[in-house]
């Protein structure tokens, strides 16, 4: 059974709305996450001004309560994003990631001292910022500001010798 193509689709992987040009035709892959689009677990929206949505989820059909829960989830994620100073993009699906907290390495990280240097690039107790993607739930770690600054200064000192 072939899904009817409309001018508005939602990628089932990254939940990004895909609007295609009628002259070119429907997209075969999501331009945001490169997911292949098609019948399997695809969502089509008809009449964006209307509240009616046609969903095709095989056996996993969503009822009004599920749609409301999904909408509340998306609004909650957006509220968190609105308060963040830094919003990196997910490398997997390109959604903006939510700041989840800090992670301090203590015993779980053994630093290596590069041959040309006298000290490691990162201390054993360095800290990272933890971000989680609200779409695909990928977790990324980014070096904390203090440790970034320390590493930059260390490499600058090594480069000037």
C-alpha positions in Angstrom: 0.0 0.0 0.0 1.6 3.3 -1.1 1.3 6.3 1.1 -0.1 9.3 -0.6 2.4 12.1 -0.9 1.3 15.5 0.3 3.1 18.8 0.2 3.9 18.4 3.9 5.5 15.4 5.5 7.1 14.8 8.9 10.2 12.7 9.1 9.6 9.8 11.4 13.2 9.9 12.7 13.8 13.6 13.5 10.2 14.8 13.5 11.1 17.7 11.2 8.4 19.0 8.8 9.5 18.5 5.2 7.8 20.9 2.7 8.6 20.0 -0.9 8.3 22.0 -4.0 5.4 20.8 -6.2 7.5 21.4 -9.4 10.3 19.1 -8.2 8.2 16.6 -6.4 8.3 14.8 -3.0 11.6 14.3 -1.2 13.0 10.8 -1.1 15.2 11.5 1.9 14.9 13.9 4.8 17.1 16.9 4.1 17.8 17.3 7.9 18.8 13.8 9.0 19.1 12.0 5.6 16.5 9.4 6.7 14.9 7.6 3.8 11.3 8.6 3.5 8.5 6.2 2.4 5.6 4.2 3.7 7.2 2.6 6.7 6.2 4.6 9.9 5.8 7.8 7.9 3.6 10.7 9.1 1.7 13.0 6.7 0.0 16.2 7.6 -2.9 17.4 5.5 -4.1 21.0 5.8 -1.7 22.5 8.3 -4.4 25.2 9.2 -6.7 22.3 10.2 -6.1 20.3 13.4 -6.7 17.0 11.6 -3.7 14.9 10.9 -3.5 11.7 8.9 -1.2 9.3 10.6 0.2 6.0 9.2 1.9 4.1 12.0 1.2 0.5 11.0 0.0 -1.1 14.3 1.2 1.7 16.5 -1.7 4.1 15.8 -1.7 7.3 17.9 -4.9 8.4 19.6 -5.7 12.0 20.7 -4.1 11.4 24.1 -0.9 10.2 22.5 -0.9 13.3 20.1 -1.5 15.6 23.1 1.4 13.9 25.0 3.7 14.3 22.0 2.7 18.0 21.6 3.3 18.6 25.3 6.7 16.9 25.1 7.7 19.1 22.2 6.6 22.3 23.9 8.5 21.3 27.1 11.6 20.7 25.1 11.3 24.0 23.4 10.8 25.8 26.7 14.1 24.3 27.9 15.9 25.2 24.7 14.6 28.8 25.1 16.5 29.1 28.4 19.8 27.7 27.2 22.8 29.9 26.4 24.3 27.2 24.2 22.3 24.9 21.9 24.4 22.6 19.9 22.9 20.7 17.0 22.6 16.9 17.1 25.1 15.3 14.8 22.7 12.5 14.1 19.3 14.2 13.3 20.2 17.9 13.5 17.7 18.8 16.2 18.8 21.2 18.9 20.1 19.5 22.0 19.0 20.0 25.6 21.6 20.8 28.2 21.3 18.0 30.8 24.1 18.9 33.2 27.8 18.5 34.0 29.9 15.4 34.2 33.1 15.5 36.2 35.7 12.8 35.5 37.6 11.6 38.5 38.5 8.0 38.5 37.1 6.9 35.1 39.6 8.9 33.0 43.3 8.3 32.7 45.0 11.1 30.9 47.8 10.6 28.3 50.8 12.9 28.1 51.7 13.5 24.5 55.3 12.8 23.6 56.1 16.5 22.9 54.5 17.8 26.1 55.2 17.6 29.8 51.5 17.4 30.9 48.3 15.9 29.6 45.8 17.8 27.4 43.1 17.1 29.9 43.3 16.6 33.7 42.0 13.4 35.2 39.3 15.5 36.9 38.1 17.5 33.8 34.5 18.3 33.4 32.1 18.1 30.4 28.8 19.5 29.6 26.2 16.8 28.8 23.6 17.4 26.0 20.8 15.1 25.1 18.8 15.2 21.8 15.0 15.4 22.4 14.4 13.7 19.0 16.7 10.7 18.8 18.0 10.7 22.4 21.7 10.8 21.4 24.0 12.1 24.2 27.0 14.4 23.4 29.7 15.5 25.8 31.4 18.9 25.3 34.4 20.0 27.2 33.5 22.5 29.9 34.5 26.1 29.5 37.2 26.0 32.2 38.8 22.9 30.7 38.6 24.3 27.2 40.5 27.4 28.3 43.1 25.4 30.1 43.7 23.2 27.0 44.0 26.2 24.7 46.5 27.8 27.0 48.5 24.6 27.3 48.6 24.2 23.5 49.5 27.9 23.0 52.4 27.5 25.4 53.6 24.4 23.6 53.2 26.0 20.2 55.4 29.0 21.2 58.4 26.9 22.2 
